[in-house]
Structure formats: structure tokens, C-alpha cells
Amino acid sequence: MKPPPSLLLVLSPLLAYLIGSISFSFLLGKIRRRDLRTSGSGNLGAMNTARILGPVAGFVVLALDMGKGLAAAWLAQEISRSEMAVFASCIAVLLGHNYSLFMKFTGGKGLATVGGFLLIISPITLFAELVVAGGTYRFSKNVHHAAVAMIVAFAPLLGLFTHSWKYFMLGLAIAGLSGLRHKKEIRQLLGKVA
């Protein structure tokens, strides 16, 4: 017997948060006897992994972090068939990655995880985000500026390509959460503009 929709609306995001909380960068660092929380930027994401452990390790973490987002959105779709559960799961997996239950509520910055769930909910938005990031990087030669540009563009692009105000609102929530983890980069960019 299938659980009631209200229960699935709770279970899907809970499962997504737990998936997001798995820190592949931390685990890979442990294998290599490095604690990425105290190395480089201290961020548990693909970029810091690449900086400390090398580009291959960074690419592995990038793929696995994208896999978390993809798995959370796909499972929510399969388990619940509810758009609301998928939305909640996308937010939950990002929260898990950024504020991991297993890492004392620290984590990464979440752009790879967002890319993963975009593969399920709107692949064309992911492509457009990569174009924004690539164009910004080519102009500024700064990867942090590219990340900020992706955050700013996220909600408008998601709303535009899905033709949905609900997806636009989801985009605003995701951009807000991503912006919180990129406060330093946003301040630096605003300082340069001012």
C-alpha cells in the first residue's frame, strides 16, 4: 500500500537532506589523509578538493556532488509523483550539502548539487547557467565572479525555460541559499563594483 501524499511530502525531502549530507570531498580527503575542512579554503566542495588533492579528485567530487542532486530529484519524482515534493527535495538536498548533518552543519557551496537536480527538472537551465558561468569567467578571469553570476541568473533562467512562476520561486529559494554560502565572494564583487 502506497503511503499518503502528505507523508511522502515529508519523507522525500528528509531522504534528500540525508543524501545531500554525504560529504564526498571529506571522505576522499580522509582516504588521502587530508582534512579539507582545515586545508585551502576549508570548503567541502569540488573546487577546494581540486586545489588540495588535484584535478582528478576535484572532478570525482564534482560528479558525485552532482549525483546527489540528481538522485534526490529523481527519487522524489519516482516516490511521490508530486511537484511539491520534488521542489522540497531540491531545497533539502542543497541544505544537506551546504549544512551537512554529519559534518556539524558545515559543507560545500552547492553549485554542483544544484547542477545535478537541474538535470532532472530543467536540463536547458543547466546549459544556460554554464553559458553564463563561461561567459563571466572569460570576461573576468575569476571563478568566483562566475559563481555569483550563476546565482544571480538562476531564478530568471529557471522561470524562463520552464514557463512557470512556481519554478521561478524555487529558483529564488535556491539562489538565496546559494548566496548565503557565497557571501564573501558577493561582498568582494560588490566592493569592486562600488
C-alpha positions as CSV (number, residue, x, y, z in Angstrom):
1,M,0.0,0.0,0.0
2,K,1.4,3.4,-1.0
3,P,1.9,5.9,1.8
4,P,-0.3,9.0,1.8
5,P,0.9,12.0,-0.2
6,S,1.3,14.1,3.0
7,L,3.8,11.5,4.4
8,L,5.7,11.4,1.1
9,L,5.9,15.2,1.1
10,V,7.8,14.8,4.4
11,L,9.8,11.6,3.6
12,S,11.1,12.8,0.2
13,P,12.8,15.9,1.5
14,L,14.1,14.1,4.6
15,L,15.7,11.5,2.3
16,A,17.1,14.2,0.1
17,Y,18.6,16.0,3.1
18,L,20.4,12.8,4.2
19,I,21.7,12.2,0.6
20,G,22.9,15.8,0.5
21,S,24.7,15.4,3.8
22,I,27.1,12.8,2.5
23,S,30.3,14.7,2.0
24,F,32.3,13.1,-0.8
25,S,35.1,15.6,-0.5
26,F,35.5,14.9,3.2
27,L,35.5,11.1,2.5
28,L,38.0,11.4,-0.3
29,G,40.2,13.7,1.9
30,K,40.1,11.1,4.6
31,I,41.3,8.4,2.2
32,R,44.2,10.7,1.2
33,R,44.8,11.6,4.9
34,R,43.8,15.3,4.5
35,D,41.1,17.1,6.3
36,L,39.7,19.5,3.7
37,R,37.9,21.5,6.5
38,T,41.3,22.7,7.6
39,S,43.0,22.9,4.2
40,G,42.8,25.5,1.5
41,S,39.5,27.4,1.8
42,G,38.1,24.9,4.2
43,N,35.2,24.4,1.9
44,L,33.9,20.8,1.4
45,G,33.3,21.1,-2.3
46,A,34.9,20.2,-5.6
47,M,36.9,23.3,-6.1
48,N,38.8,23.0,-2.8
49,T,39.2,19.3,-3.4
50,A,40.9,20.1,-6.7
51,R,43.0,22.7,-5.1
52,I,44.3,20.4,-2.3
53,L,44.1,16.9,-3.8
54,G,44.4,17.6,-7.5
55,P,42.1,18.0,-10.5
56,V,41.2,14.3,-10.8
57,A,39.9,14.3,-7.2
58,G,38.1,17.5,-7.8
59,F,36.4,16.1,-10.9
60,V,35.4,13.0,-8.9
61,V,33.8,15.1,-6.2
62,L,32.1,17.3,-8.8
63,A,30.5,14.3,-10.4
64,L,29.4,12.8,-7.1
65,D,28.0,16.0,-5.8
66,M,26.0,16.4,-9.0
67,G,24.9,12.8,-8.5
68,K,23.4,13.8,-5.1
69,G,21.2,16.5,-6.6
70,L,20.2,14.2,-9.5
71,A,19.4,11.3,-7.1
72,A,17.3,13.5,-4.7
73,A,15.2,14.9,-7.5
74,W,14.8,11.6,-9.3
75,L,13.8,9.8,-6.1
76,A,11.3,12.5,-5.2
77,Q,9.7,12.1,-8.7
78,E,9.6,8.4,-8.5
79,I,8.4,8.1,-4.9
80,S,5.8,10.8,-4.8
81,R,4.9,12.0,-8.3
82,S,4.4,15.3,-6.6
83,E,5.9,18.6,-7.9
84,M,5.9,20.0,-4.4
85,A,7.8,17.0,-3.1
86,V,10.4,17.5,-5.9
87,F,10.7,21.2,-5.1
88,A,11.1,20.4,-1.4
89,S,13.7,17.7,-2.1
90,C,15.7,20.1,-4.3
91,I,15.9,22.5,-1.5
92,A,16.6,19.8,1.1
93,V,19.5,18.2,-0.9
94,L,21.1,21.6,-1.2
95,L,20.7,22.2,2.5
96,G,22.2,18.8,3.2
97,H,25.2,19.6,1.1
98,N,25.7,23.1,2.5
99,Y,24.9,22.2,6.1
100,S,25.6,18.5,6.5
101,L,24.2,16.6,9.4
102,F,27.4,14.6,9.5
103,M,29.8,17.5,9.3
104,K,28.5,19.5,12.2
105,F,26.3,21.6,9.8
106,T,29.2,22.7,7.6
107,G,29.7,21.7,4.0
108,G,30.2,22.9,0.5
109,K,28.6,25.8,-1.5
110,G,26.2,23.6,-3.5
111,L,26.6,24.7,-7.2
112,A,27.4,21.1,-8.3
113,T,24.5,19.7,-6.4
114,V,22.2,22.3,-8.0
115,G,23.5,21.2,-11.4
116,G,22.6,17.7,-10.5
117,F,18.9,18.3,-9.8
118,L,18.7,20.6,-12.8
119,L,19.5,17.6,-15.0
120,I,16.1,16.3,-13.8
121,I,13.9,19.3,-13.6
122,S,15.3,21.6,-16.4
123,P,18.5,20.5,-18.3
124,I,18.3,23.5,-20.6
125,T,18.6,25.8,-17.5
126,L,21.8,23.9,-16.5
127,F,23.1,24.5,-20.0
128,A,22.2,28.2,-19.9
129,E,23.9,28.5,-16.4
130,L,27.1,27.0,-17.8
131,V,27.0,29.6,-20.6
132,V,26.6,32.4,-18.1
133,A,29.5,31.0,-16.0
134,G,31.7,30.5,-19.0
135,G,31.0,34.0,-20.4
136,T,31.6,35.6,-17.0
137,Y,34.8,33.7,-16.5
138,R,36.1,34.6,-19.9
139,F,35.4,38.3,-19.2
140,S,36.6,38.5,-15.6
141,K,39.1,35.6,-15.4
142,N,37.6,35.0,-11.9
143,V,35.9,31.7,-11.0
144,H,34.1,33.3,-8.0
145,H,32.6,36.0,-10.2
146,A,31.3,33.2,-12.5
147,A,29.7,31.5,-9.5
148,V,28.0,34.8,-8.4
149,A,26.7,35.3,-11.9
150,M,25.2,31.8,-11.9
151,I,23.4,32.6,-8.7
152,V,22.0,35.9,-9.9
153,A,20.8,34.3,-13.2
154,F,19.4,31.2,-11.7
155,A,15.8,32.2,-10.9
156,P,15.2,34.2,-14.1
157,L,16.6,31.4,-16.2
158,L,14.7,28.6,-14.4
159,G,11.4,30.6,-14.7
160,L,12.1,31.5,-18.3
161,F,12.8,28.0,-19.5
162,T,10.1,26.2,-17.5
163,H,7.5,28.9,-18.2
164,S,6.4,28.6,-14.6
165,W,6.2,31.1,-11.8
166,K,6.5,28.2,-9.3
167,Y,9.9,27.2,-10.8
168,F,10.9,30.9,-10.6
169,M,10.0,30.9,-6.9
170,L,12.0,27.7,-6.4
171,G,14.9,29.4,-8.2
172,L,14.7,32.4,-5.8
173,A,14.9,30.0,-2.8
174,I,17.8,28.1,-4.3
175,A,19.6,31.3,-5.3
176,G,19.1,32.6,-1.7
177,L,20.6,29.5,-0.2
178,S,23.5,29.6,-2.6
179,G,24.0,33.3,-2.0
180,L,24.4,32.6,1.8
181,R,27.3,30.3,1.1
182,H,28.9,32.8,-1.3
183,K,28.6,35.8,0.9
184,K,32.3,36.5,0.8
185,E,32.5,36.4,-3.0
186,I,29.4,38.6,-3.3
187,R,30.9,41.2,-0.9
188,Q,34.2,41.2,-2.8
189,L,32.4,41.7,-6.1
190,L,30.1,44.5,-4.8
191,G,33.3,46.2,-3.4
192,K,34.9,46.1,-6.8
193,V,31.7,47.5,-8.5
194,A,31.4,50.3,-5.9
